[in-house]
Amino acid sequence: MILDTVIDRIRSVPFVLVGTQIEKRLIPRIEYVNENGTNFMPMPLHVAEQFAKRIGASKYLECSEITGEGLDEVFEETFEIGYKHALEQKRGYRRRSSTIEQTKGRKSSCITQ
């Protein structure tokens, strides 16, 4: 499954699952037909949130491509999650590099048995 491949490759990177076309959930009991002629129903919110947890998403957000509802929140929340991750990565890099700097002037020794 392509989802498994993607998740394996981004295991250490936070990601957000975004549901679109939320306006379709507001119209009850209507079945939609996609381009292939397959009927489908909008996914309930709780099912989408459970799926996001199952695949390891940092957050589940929704927006409407037609009305623009939730679009600002998607960009703001996604940016915030990415920015926090970048800061954590930078702090970790600084810690590693400062440890290397601290040990540069020292004589190193190796003990073997």
N, C-alpha and C positions, 0 to 999 in steps of 0.2 A: 504494500500500500504506500502511496506517495507520502501520506502524512507521517508514517513511521520514519521514512528516510529523512524528511525535513526535520523532524523532532530530534533524530539522532545527530544531525549535523549542527543543530543550534542548541544543544543541551545546556550549555552554560550561558546562553544569551536569553534574557527575558523577552517574551513576546505577548502581544495582546490579540485575542480573538475578537473580531468585529463582525457582528451580525448586521446585515443591511436589509432594506425593504421592510422596516418595522411597521410601516403604515398598513401592510397587508394583514398583520395580526389584529389590527383594530376592526377589521371587517369580519365579523364572526361567520363561521360555517360556510365559507366560500372555498371551493377547491380551485386551485390555479393549475394551468397547463403550461409547461415549459416548451421550448422550441422543438423538442423531440415528441411532443404530444403526450408526455407523461404527466399524470395528475400528481399534485403535491399539496400538502397543507403547511402553513407557516409553523415553525418550530416553537413550542411554548418556551417562555423565558427560563423557567426552572430547568428544563432539559438542556438548553443551550449553556447555562451556567455550569451544570454538572459535566457537560462535555468539555468545557474549557478547563475545569479542574482536572479532569481525567487526562487530558493531553499536556497538562503542565503550564497552561497559559497563566501569566501574571494577573490578568484581569479579563473579564468579558464585558464588552461595550456594544452598544447598538446605535445605529443611525439610520436615517432615511435619505436615500439618494434623491428622492423627489422633493421633499419638503425641507431638507437640510437639518431636520431635528436631530440633535445629538452629535452633529458633525464637529462642532467646536470642542465638545467634551472628548471625542475620540482623539483629536489632535493634541489637545492639552494633556490628557492623561497619558497618552502614548509617549509624548515628549518627556513628561516628568519621569516616567519609568525608565526610559532610555538614558536620561540625564543622570539619574541616581545610579544606574548601573555603570555609566562611564566614570562617575566620581569614585565609586567603589574600586573600579579597575585601576584608576590612577593612584588612589591611596595604597592599594596593594603593591603597585609598581614602585612607589616611593619607599615603602617599607623594605622591599627586597633590595632596592638600590642603596638605601642608607645602610643596610646591614653589610653589603659588599664594601661600601666606602669605609665603614668602621673597621673592617678586617684587613684593609689594604696594607697598612703599615706594620701589621703584626707578622711575626715569624710563624709560619705554619708548620705543623708537625703531623706526622701520620704514625699511628700505632698499629702494628700488625702482629698477629700471633701465628 
